[in-house]
């Protein structure tokens, strides 16, 4: 007899009060782009992100005939919302202590239902089609949820962050790319120094594209410390890594700018962009009950 993902009573009917076994995930990016289970939602008619998310999750609930759990990372609000969404389209938010703790078994079940590797393949497809905005938002959503579920130092979380940094580089968002790549390099230097050199090299490649002198100096000093530590440990085996380390040292000593960027006069005319914070420097607020954005009465579903 096949196993049903929905809790059933003695009459084989869905138990509506039972906690859902698998939690869906959703993500709202800074620009309002919305992702549900690794799919970018089309926001036709400029629908609010919260309504689009609730409608998409309610569709799952109607298909199952039972409530669906969901974790929503809302970056504009810097908050994690934990939800119960019902087949009639209604929803309520719950406090973190009311939710089931992830645990290894639950994390494995969730990722079996919506595997990270399938999401990576979708990100790659968008990148190959040069749909870089979609690829970046999907990569950000994947990294945020893996970090929340597994921790920022988990191998999958690090790989997702490295992908996000690479796509940011392709988009020309060199500051964001540098911040993300430096975070990966920083974690590698702390947890697995033998694997750190390629990550420091990627961070250096993004840093070389920066023009803001303050960022060049600040980020460059951290890169130089990483290269010097790797050198002291005898872990610079690739000649290109020696060259990159020397390039960082030389640029800091000379205070020169990257030669392939725009002309200095043009760069000076550009307004200085605010420094983006690394994701781990912007902690999400704990869930609390009654978040109106994700609380809806019965019959409000658009589907």
Buried (B, 14 or more C-beta within 10 A) or exposed (E): EEEEEBBEEEEEEBEEEEEBBBBBBBBBBEEEBBBBBBBBBEBEEEBEBBBBBBBBBBBBBBEBEBBBBBBBBBBEBEBBBBBBBBBBBBBBBBEEEEBEEBEEEBBEBBBEEBEBEEBBEBBBEBBEEEBBBBBBBBBBBBBBBBBBBBEBEBEBBBBBBBBBBBBBBEBEBBBBBBBBBBBBBBBBBEEEBEEBBBBBBBBBBBBBBBBBEEBBEEBBEBBBEBBBBBBEEEBBEEEEBEEBBEBBBEBBEEEEBBEEBEEEEEBEEEEEEEEBEBBEEEEBEEBEEEBEBBBBEEEBBEE
